[in-house]
């Protein structure tokens, strides 16, 4: 055999390299792009095709006409829990998430997200809008697999997470961890950033998570969008809400148009859903009239279906046949395993996923994995879940409900007397024939109640045991990734924070005035700045951490105090920052912790 000369060998190497590069490029292009659009507090009834007499949602409904609508899709009754479930495929209690504020929304950093899996499998990943699973290291979206991020802090623009005075117009947002002021309306800003991300990454597989904060409170929208509904004579809150839904529908259309313009719509999976039902009431005395809820019972934060049944559409032109409406029960925990299967991505070997892949159902109608399944929901406030309090177990046929009119108040261990009363008054509904959950059949079918209750008990013990083993995720201070950390009242914990939700007495403006932050510090020198509450007379500002206790005088009317050159050890503990002008301490609005050495 003749030995090839050097020039021929070089030509062969180049040809092989070109072939491999081209093959890799083709393989990359074969992977579907993923777009998930999640709205905030949009109910099942907030879709024109679901019988709403006031609004039209043609762009959203286009997804169902060109793909699939799942008419019985279920999420959690609050924002953070649903987002944790979507991103991990796991029940939120496993991930550490119980509610929406004051450590209850902190997702444990050990959780593996869709973004992390897809990034490891060659995808570009971006989030635009609402994160609501922790604002500081190691819980930020850039710590959990998202390479491009444009998000607001906390659970909504204008909340205590800050910055002060932020609104839906010209908001301050966090771009890749850095705050910046943007011009325009928030929904348009998030959509524009999504479109730019798609265009930039059109040649490679991408995952874009457009998580608008609309139509969540506060109800802020351009007048031109609300005015048509005012002219209908609707309650002002409904006019504003429907104006926000009009903005959502318009921007969904912009995303679909961009995919068509770039010629990539055929191989892009587009999913649209909401995080929970509408806030049209939280208690019997909190309501604005006329919100269409498609004859479903309950509201946001409720485990009745109006709180958890959400719009769901998916389009994938290459694979999914159009105009297919499915009544199979799907759940927010199913999105993770479905995307993993659709992208042929690899999972960590020991990862426990609770959801079921919907891909066989979408592609060929195979629902075998979804037969006789349970979906478990529980909602309360405070970092400790209590068994039996405000839960639901849902199957295709039946639903077991432990209702509660004020889940925000479930913050203390109920007495045995209360628990016996709860268990004696469980409700059972044949949701297949009674979707409005009006006819309680628990007394007629105690055997069904007992069987579903036992399955719930087993589920509760399993998921809470995993959560308890991990504990509440701590905020990291002094890291290279985030040397300057802003702590807000939104993220503090402690008994006085929990007591604000107690329904044993009247709510007052001064509620929730003191908490502390669960932190992990790196050894170093820090400046700690306190943004003070209103100071009516002279007093002292305090800073405590482990054995450290510093105190500085403050004057009436003072707005800020800085503890300079504070030496923190490498440790874990609770960071206390507070002021004393009388005997009862109160906390700052914000604490900036900056590592300087």
N, C-alpha and C positions, 0 to 999 in steps of 0.2 A: 504494500500500500504506500502510495506516495505521500510524503510529508508535505502538508500545505505550507505555502510560503507565508510570510508575515502579513503581507497586504491582504491575501485571501482570508486569513484568520480574522483580521480587523474588520473586514466587510461582514463576515459571519456574525461576529460579536455585535456589530451595529444592528444588523437585521434582527437578531434575537432580541436585543434590547428594545427595538422599535415594536416588535411583535408583542413582547411582554407588556410594554407601556400601553399599546393599543388595546390589548386584552383587559388590562386593569381598568382602562378608561371605559370600555364597553361594560365591564362588570359593575363599575361604579354607577354608570348611567342606568343599568337595569334595576338597581335598588330604587324603590319608590321614594319620592320626597314625601315628607309628612308635615301637614299643617293641622294644628289643633286650635280651634277658636272657642274659648270658654268665656261666656258672659257672666255677669255678677248679679244675682237676684232676679233673673228672668224666669218667670214661671212657665209651666206647660201651656197656660192659657194666653201667654203673651206672643202668640203666633196667629196670624190672620186665618190660616187654614184650620185652626183648632176652634173655630167658632167665635173668635173675638169680633164683636160688632164694630169696633172703632179703628183698629190698626190693620195695615197691610204689610206683609213681610215677604215680598216676592223674591228677593235675592236669597234669603235663607231657605225658602221653600224650593228654590231651584236645585239645591243640593239633593233634596228628596226626589225631585222629578228626574234628575240625572243619575241618581244613586238609590240610597235606601233611607227611609225613615223608620226608626225603631220607636213605636208609639208607647212602649212601656219600659222606659229607661229610667234608672233610679240612681240618685246621688245621695249625698249626706245633707242634713238640714242646715249646715253652716259652711262658711267660705273655706276656712283652713282645712277642715277635715276632708272636704271634697277634693281639694287641690293635692293634699298628701296622698289620698287614695288614687287619684288619676296618675300621679307621677311615679308611684311605687307599685301599684297593683296590689296593695296590702291594706287591710283595715287600719284606719287612722290610729286606733289605740295602740297598735303595735309600733307605729312610727313615733309615738309620744304626743300626738295631737288630740286634744279633747275639745277645745273651743277656739276662740278667735283673738284673745288678747291676754296680756299679763301671764306669760310663760306657757299658757295653754295651747298656743299655736306653734310652739317651737318644735320643728321636726328634727328628730335625732340625726346627727351628721353621719351615722353609720348606715342610714337608709341609702339604697341604690336607686337612682332615678332613671327614667327613660332617657333623659339627656346624657347621663353618664354612659349608659349602655350604647346609645347610638354614636356618641363621640368616639368611643373605643372601636366602633365598627365603621369608621370613616366618614361619619356625618358631620356637617357643620350645624351647630345648635344655637338657637337664639330665643329669648323670651322678651315679650313686649307688653307691659301692662302691670298686672297684679301678681305678686308672688305670695305674700302673706304667710310665710313659713319661717320667719326670722330675718331680721335686718342686718345682723352683724355676724362676723366670722365666728364659727364655721358654717353658718346656716344660710348664707346668701346664695342666690342662684349661681353666681360665678364660683361658689364652692361646691356646687352640686351638679356640675356637668355642662352648664350653659356658657358658651364661649362669647356670646354677644348678649348684653342685657340692657334693657331700658325699662325701669320699673319705678313705681312709687313706693314709699315706705309704708309699713303698717298694713292695716286692713282697708285703707281708703285715703284718698287725698283729702286733707283737712282734718284728719284724726290726730290724736295725741302723739303719734310717732313723728309728726312734724314734716317739714319745718312750719313754724308759726305762719298763719295767714295764707297757707297754700290753698288754692282753689282749682277747679276743673279748667279754668282759663289761664293760660300762660303759667303753667305749673313748674315748680322745681321738681325734677326727677333725677333718679340715680342712673347714670350711664356708666356701665362697667365699674360700679362702686363709687363713682365720683358725682357729686351733686351738680346740676346745671339747670338753668332756667330755659324753658322752651316757649316759643310763641305759638299760640293757637289753642284749639280745644283738645282736651286730653285724648279723646277717642280718635281724632284725626291724627294726632301726633304718634300714637302707638301704631296705628295702621300704616302711616307713612314709613315709620322705621321698619315695620315688617316688610313692606314692599321693597325697600332698599336692600334689606337682608336677602330677600328672595332673588332680586336681580343680581346682586353681588355673587351669589352662590349657585346660579342657575346651571353651571357646568358640573357641579358635584352634588351628591345627595345632601339634602338639608332637612332639619327639623325646626319649624317655626311654631312657637307657642304664643299666639295672640290672645292675651287674657285681659280683655278690656274691663275697666272698673264700672262700666255702665250695665244696668240702670240703678246701681247701688246709691243709697243716700250719701251725701246731700244731693237733692234733686237740682242739678245745675246743667243747663243746656241752652244753646243759642235760641233766642226768642222765635226766630223764623221756623224752628222745628216744633216748638210747643204751640205756636199760634193756631195751626189748623185744628188742634184738639180743644183749644179754648173756644173756638167758634162753634164747636159741637155742643158747647154748654157743659163740658166735663169739669169735675172737681179739679182745682188747680194742681194738686199733687198728681192726679192721673194725667193731666195735660203735659206736665213736665216729664213724667215717666214715659209716656208714649212718644214724646219728642226724643227722648234718649234712645228708645227702641228704634225709632226711625233712623237715628244716627248709626246704630249698630247695623241695621239692614243695608244702609248705603255703603258702609265700609266693608261689609262682607262682599258686596258686589265689586268693590275696588280690588279686593284680593283675587276674586275669580277672574276678573278682567286681566289682571297682571299675568296670571298663569297662562291664559289664552294668548296674550300678546307675546310672551316668551316662548310659546310652543311647548310647554311642559305640563299642560293640564292632564294629558292622557296618563302620565305616570306619577301623578301626585295624589296621595290620599288626603282628602280634606274632611275633617271631623268638626262638627259644630254641636255644642251643648252648653248648658248652664250649670252653675255650681250648686244651686238649690232653688227652692221655690220663691215666690214673690213676698216681699214684706208688705202685705196689705193689712196685717194685724199681728201683734205679738201676744197680747192678752185680750180679754173681752172688751177692754176699754180703749184699745189702741187700734184705730181703724180710719181709713179714708174710703168713702163709699165709691162703688162703681167699678172697682178693679175686676176685670174678667178673669176668673180662675178655672174656667172649663168645668164647673160643677164639682170640683174637687174640694175635699175637706182639709182645713188647716191653713198654715202659712209658713213662711220662713221660720226656722227653729222648731217647727213641729214635725213629729214623726208620722202624722197623717200624710196622705199622698200629695196634697198641695205643697207640702214642705220638701218632698224628696223626688217627686216625679218631674222630670225635666225634658225639654225638647232635645231631640238627638237626631242628627242627620250625618250620613257619610257618603262621599262620592269618590270613586276610583275608576275612571272610564276604561282603563285597560282591562279591568278584572270584574267589576261589579255591573250587573245588568241594571238598567234604569227603571225607575218608577216601581220599586219593590217596597211595600209597606209591611213591616214585620211586627207582630204582637208578642213575640218571645220576650221574656224578661231579661234585660241587660242591665249592667251596673257599672258605675264609674271605675270600680276595681278591675273591670275587664279590659280597659283600654290598653294598659301596660302590656299584658300578655299578647293581645291582638297585634299591637305594633311590633313586638318582638318577633312574632311568627311571620308577619308580613314582610319584615326586613331581613329575615333569616339571621338575626343577630344571636350572639352567644350570651348566655346568662352565667353568673357565678354559680358554681356547683351547689352550694348550700343555701341558696336564696329561697325563702319561703314566699310564694306568691299565692294570694287568696283568689284572685280573679280567674276567669275562664276566657280563653281565646274565642272571639266572635268570628274569626276569619272563616271557618268552615260554614257557618251559618250565612255569612255574607256572600260567599263564593258559590256555594252549591246547595244551600238550604239545609245543611246537616246540623241539627240542633241537639244531637245526642248528648254532648257535654253539658247542656243547659237543662236537661230534664231533672226534675225533682231537686232543684237546688234551692238553697236558702240565701237570702241577703239580709244581713244584720245591720241595724242602725241604732245608735244611741247618742243622745245629745244632752249635755249639761254644761255648767260653767265650773271653774276651779280645776286644779290639777289632779284631783282624785275622782275616778269613776266610782259610782255606787251601784251595786247590782240591783236590778229590777226597776230602777228609776228612769222613766222616760225612754223606753226602747220600743223597737218594732222588729218582728221577724216576718219577712215577706217571701211568699212563693208565688208561682203563677196563679194559684187558685185561692189561697188563704193568706190572711194577714193577722198576726197577733200583735196587739198594741197595748202598751202601758203608757197612757197619756199623762200629760202634765201641762197645766195652763201657764206656768211660769218657770221654764227650764233654767233660766238665769239664776233662779234661787236655789238650785240643787247644789249646795256647796258644803253641806254638813252631812255626816252619816245619819240617815233616818233611824228613828227608834223602831223597835220590833212592832210596836202598835201600828206605826205608819206603814211598815212593810207588809204586815198582814192585811191591812186595808187595801194596799196596792194589789197584792196577789189575789185577793177576793174579788177585785173589780177589773181584772184584765178583760180586754175586748177582743172579740174575734169577728172578722169580716170575710165574707165570700166575695173577694174583690173582682173575681171573674164576672160575677153577676150583679155586684153592688159596688161599682167603682167610686161612688161618692161616700162610701163607708158610713152608711146611715143605719143599717140593721145589724145590731150586735147579736151574734148567734153563740156567744160563749157559753151560756147556760144550756143550750141545746146540744153542744158538742164538747163536753169537758175533756173527753179523751184526746181530741185534737189540740185543745189548749195545753193539756199536760205534756203531750209529746213535743209540741213546739217550744214550750217553756224549758223543757229539759235540754233541748238542742241549744237554746239561747244560753242557758247556764254554763254548758260546756264551752261554748264560744267565748263567753265573757271571761271565764277563768283562764282560758288559753291566752287570749290577746292581752289581758291586763297583767298576767304573769310575765310575759315577754317585756312589756313596757316597764314594769316595776324593776326588772333586772337591770335595765339600762339607766333608769332615773331621768330626771329632767335635764335636757341639753343645756350646757353652760355657754355663756358668751365668752369668747377669747379676747383678752386684752394684751396689747403690746406685740402682736404678730407682725412679721414682715409684710404679710398680705394686707393687713389693715392696722397700721400703727396708730391711727387716730380713730377712736370709736365714739359715736354719739349714742348715749343711753337716754331713753325716754320713759315716761310713765307708762307707755304702751307695753313695755317689756319688763316691768318690775313685778315681783311677787311678794308673798308674805300674808300673814293673817289679816291685817287691816285692808289689804287689797281685796281679799276674798270676801270680807264682811260687807263690802259695798253692795253685794248681790243679795244679801239676806232680806227676805221679804217679810220679816217679823215687825218692821217698823217703817215709818215714812222715809222716802228718799229725800235727801237734802243736797244743796249745791256743794257743800263741803265734803261730800263723800269721796273716798279714794284719795286721801291726801298724803299717804305714806306707804312706801314699799321699799324693797331692796332688790339688787340685781345679783343673780347667781352667775359667778364669773370664774374664769381660770386665767391667772396672770403669768406672764413671763417676767423673770427677774429684770428689773431695770428702774430707771428714774423717769418719773411721769409728772406732767402738769395736769391737775384735775380742776376743771372749771364748772361751777354750778350756776345755772340760769335760775335765779331765785323766784319764788312766788312773791306776791305782794307783801312787803314788810311794813307793818304798821308801827312798830317801835323797835328800838335797839335790841340786839340779842346776839346769838352766836351761831355760826355755821359749823357743822361737825362732819368729819369724814372718818369712817371706821372700816377696817378690813383686817380680819384675823386679830392679831395682837396690836395692830396699829390703831391709834385714836388721836386725831388732830382736831384742833378747835381754833377758829378765827372769829374776831368780833365783826358784826355787821351793823349798819346804821339804818334807821328808818328810811324807806324809799329806795334802798340799794337794790340794784338789778342783777348784779353778778359778783361772785367771789371766786378767787383762784387760789388753790393750794399748790404752791410751786415746789419743784424738786422733791416730790414724794417718792420714797423708795419702796417699791412693791417687791415682795419675794416671789419666787416661783411656787405657786400654790393654787389651791381652789378654796373658794369661800364665798361669803355673801358681802357684797360691797354696799355699805350704808352711807348715804349722803342726805343730810337733813338740816333743818334750822330749828332753833328754839328761841322764841321770843316770849313764850309763856310756858306752862308746864307740858302741854301736849305738842309733840314735834310734828312738823310738816315737811314734805319733800320738795325738791326742786322740780322744775318742769323738764329740764334737760341737764345731763352731765356729760361734758366732753372729757374723755380720758386720752391724753396724748403722750405717747412714749417718746422721750427726748434723748435718752441714752440707752 
